Amino acid sequence: MPEIFNDYTFRIVCLGTALIGATSGALGCFSYLRRQALIGDVVSHASLLGIVGAFAISALLHGTGSKAFIVLLPGALVAGVAALLLTRAITRRTRLKQDAALGVMLAIFFGTGILLLRVVQRSPRFMGHAGLEDYVFGLAAALTRGDLFLISILAVLAVGTMLLLWGVLKLHTFDSAFAHSLGFNATRVDTILVVLQVIAIVIGIHAVGVVLMIALLVTPASAARQWTRSLRGMVMLSAVFGAVSGAAGSVLSALYRGAPTGPMIVLVATLIFVISLLFAPERGVIARYRSRKARQRTLLQGSS
C-alpha cells in the first residue's frame, strides 16, 4: 500500500477528491437543513448540458474541442445556475410547486445534455470528443495539477464566502422570515447560497460524475447531523466526513484496479452514514432503542 502514495497521479487524485468532499460536505449541510436536496440533483444533472455545450463551442471555434476542466467548468456553472433560475421563475409565475418545477428542469436539462452528447459523438465537426462521456460517471484519474489548482481556488472561494456570511446564512436557513424582517433580502441571500452550492457540485463532477455527485453533497451532511446539535459542529463534521470519503474512496480505487473512483467514494460516504445512523450517541438507532427500553422499564417499575 505505501507505494501508491509515491505515485504522483494518485496524490493529485487523493488531494482533489478530499477537497471536493470537504467542500460539498460543508455546503451540503444547508441543502440538508432546508430540505432542498433535489436542488443539488438538478444542478449536477443540468451541468452535463453545460459541459457538452462548452466543448461544442470550443470545437466550433478552434476546430478541435477542448476537454480541459477550465474550459468546461464555466459551462457547468452557467447550466446549473440557469436551471435553478428557471425553476424559480416557473414557481413564481405558475401554479407548479418547487419540487415539480425542479423535476421538470432536471428532465429537460439532463435529457438535452444526453442528446447533445450523442450529437457531438456522431458528428465529424466535433473532433476530440473521446472521453467526454466520462463526465456522466466521473473519471478521477484524469485530474491534473491544473485541475487541482482550479478546484482549490473555487473551494476556497465558496467556503470563504460561507464563513464571511455565516451569520446571515445561518439565520436565513433556520428562519428566513425573521432574517427578512431584519432587513436582509431573502431572494438575494437565497441566490448566494444556491450559487455556493452550485460551485460545490460542479467542482466534483470531473471526479465523481453528474449522476453520483448529489450523494457527496447530501450523505456527509446526513451523517454529521446524527452526531451534532449545532450548525457549526455539523458543518465541520460534514466536511471531515466528505474529505475522508473522497480520500478513502481514492485509496480503495487505487488498491483494487478497475474499481471506479466515483462509486467507491459514494460507497465510503454511505458506510459512514450507516455507521452514524446506527451508533450515534443520541440520534442513532441503537441509542434510541436503548432509551425507549429504559423508559419502558421505568414505567413498569412505577406501575408495580
N, C-alpha and C positions, 0 to 999 in steps of 0.2 A: 504493500500500500504506500509506503513513503515515496517510492519512485514516481508516482503520479504527480506529486507535488513539485517535482523538478521539471515537469512539463510546462512550458510557457503558455501554451494554449489553454491547458486546464486551469492555470492560475487566473487567466483572464476570464474564463467562463465562471469559475467559482466566485470571484470577486463581483462580477457583473450580476449573477443571479442572486447573490446575497444582498447586494444593493437594491436590486429590483424588489426582492421580497420585503426588505425593511421599509422601503418607501410605500409600496402598496399596502403593507400591513398597517402602517401608521395612518394613512389616509383612508383606508378601508373602514376604520372604526366609525367614521362619520356616516358612511353609507349604511353600515350595520345599525347604528343607533337611530337613524332617520328612516329605517326600513325602506331603503332605496337601492337594494342590491341589484334590481333589474336594470337600473341605470348603468351600472358597470358592465352588465351583459350586453346592453345595446351599444355602448361605446366600443367595447372590444370587437364585436362583430361588425359594426359600422366602419371601423378603421380599415378593414380589408379593402373596401371600395377606395378609400383614400390612398392606400399603399399601391394598389394596382393602377389607380389613376395617375399618381405621381410617376410611376415607372413608365406609363404610356406617354405622358407628356415629355419626359426626358428622352424617350426613344424618338418621338416625332421631332424634337429639337436638335438632337445630336446624331440620329441615325441608329445608335445602339443605346438601349435603355440601361440605366444605372440601378443596381440593386444595393448601392451604398445606403446604410441606415440614415445618414444625414440627409440624403435626398428623399427617402420615402417617409421619414418621420413627420415632416410638415404636412404631407397629405393625410396621414393618420390623424394628426391633431385637428385638422380642418374638418375631416369627415366626422370625427367624434363629437366635436362641438356643434357642428351643423345638425346632427341627428338630435341632440338634446334641445337646441333652439327650436327646431321644427316641432318637437314634442311639446314644448312649452306653448308655442303658437297654436297648435291644434287643441290643446286642453283649454286654452283661453277663448278660442273662437268657436268651438263646437261643444257638443254635449258629451264627448268622449272623456272618460276618466283617464288619469295619468297612466295607469298600468296598461290599459288598452292602447293608448297612443304609443307607449314605449314598445309594445308588441308589434304594432304596425311599422314603426321605424326600424326595428330590428329586422323584420322580414324584408322590407324594401331595400335597406342599405346592404344587408348581407347577401340577399338574392342578386342584387345588381352587381355587387362585388364579385360573386362567383361567376356571373355571366360575363363580366368584363375580363376576368381572368381567363376564361375559355377563349374569348375572342383574341386576347393578346397571345395566348399559346398557339393558336392556329393560324394567325396572320403572319405572313413573311415581313410585314412592315415593322414589326416589333422584335428586333434582334436582341439576344441576350436575356431572354425571359426564363431560361432554365434555372430552376431552384426558387422561382417566385412563389410557387405553391407551398413552400416550406413555412411561410408565414401563417398558414392555417393552423398548423400544429406546433410550430416553433422549431428552430434549429439553433440551439445554444452554442454548438461547436463552431458556428460561423461568426461568433462575436470576435471583433478585432479590438486592438488597443484604442483605435479611434472611436469605435462604438462605446467602449467602456468610458472614455473621456466624456462623450456626449451624454451618456446615461448619468454619469456623476454630476454633470452641470445641471441637468434638468431635475435630478433628485434633490440636490441641494437647494435649487430654486423653489421646488414645491414644498419641501419640508420647512425651509426657512420662512416662506410666506405663511405656512400654517402656524409656526411659532410666533411670528410677528403679529398675526391677527388672532392669536389664541383665545383671548377673552371674547372677542366678537363671535368667532366661530362656535365656541362653547355655548354662549348664550343663545345663538341662533339655532343650534342643534336641539337644545332642551326646551326652549320657549321662544319661538320666533315672534310671537305676538308681543311679548314683553320687550324683546330687542327692538321691534319696530316702534313701540311706544317711547323708547329712549332716544329715538331719532335715527336709528340705523335703517338704511334702505334694505328691506328684506330681499328684494329681487337682485340687488347688486351683490349682497353677501352670498346669496344662493348661487349666483353666477360664478363668483370667485371660487367657491367651494367645488362647484362642478368642474371648473377648468383645472383645478388642482387634482381632482380625481381622474380627469382625462389624461393628464400628464403621467400620473402614476400607472395608468393602464397601458398607454401606448409605448412607454419605455420598456415594458416587459414583453411586448408582442413578438419581438425578434427571437427571444429566448424561449418563451412559453407557448406562444401562438394565440390567435384570436379566440379559439374555442375554449381554451383552458385558463385564460388569464383571469376570468371572473372568479375562479376558485382561489387564486392567490390574493385577490382583493378582499374576499369575504371570510375565508376559512380561518386565517390567523386572528382576525378580529373576533370571530365567533368563539374561538378557543380562549382568547385573552379575557373575554367577558366572564367566563366561568370562574376566574381567579381573582378578579378585582372589583372594587366598588366605585372607584374614581375614574374620570375620563383620562387624567394624566397617566395613571397606572396602566389603564387599558391600552392607551396608545403606545407607551413604552414597551409593554409586554408583547403587544401585537407585532411591533417592529422586530423584536427579538425572535418571535416565532417565525415571522416571514423570512428573516435573514437565515435562520437555522434551516428552514425548509429549502431555501434556494441553495445554500452551500451543501447540505446533506444530499439533496437530490442530484446535484452535480457530481458529488463523490460517488454515489451509488451508480450513476450512469457511466462514470469512467471505469468503475470496477467491473461492472457487468456489461461487456461490449455488446452493442446492439440495443441496449435499453435506452429509449429516448429520454432526453433530459427533462423536457416539459412535464410529461406524465409522472416521472419519478419525483419531481418537485411537488406536484399536486398530491401524490400519494403520501409523501412525508408530512405535508401540511394536514392531510386528512387524519393521519395517525396521531399527530399532536392534538387535533381536535377531539378525536375519540378518547384519548387518554384524559384530556381535560374534562370532557363530558362525564366520564366515569369517576375520576378521582379528585376533582376539585373539592376543597375542604367544606364549602358551604353550598354551592350550587350543583355539585356533582351528584350523579345518580346514587352512588353508594352512600354519600353523606346524607342525602335527603331520605334515603331508605332507613338508615340508622336513626335519624331524627324522628321519623314517623313511628318507628318501632318503640323508641324511647317514650314518646308521648302516649302511645297505646298502653305501655306498661304502667306509666304514671296514672292514667285514667283507671286502669283495672285495680291498681293498688288503692286508689282513692275510693273506689266504689265497694271494696271488700271490707 
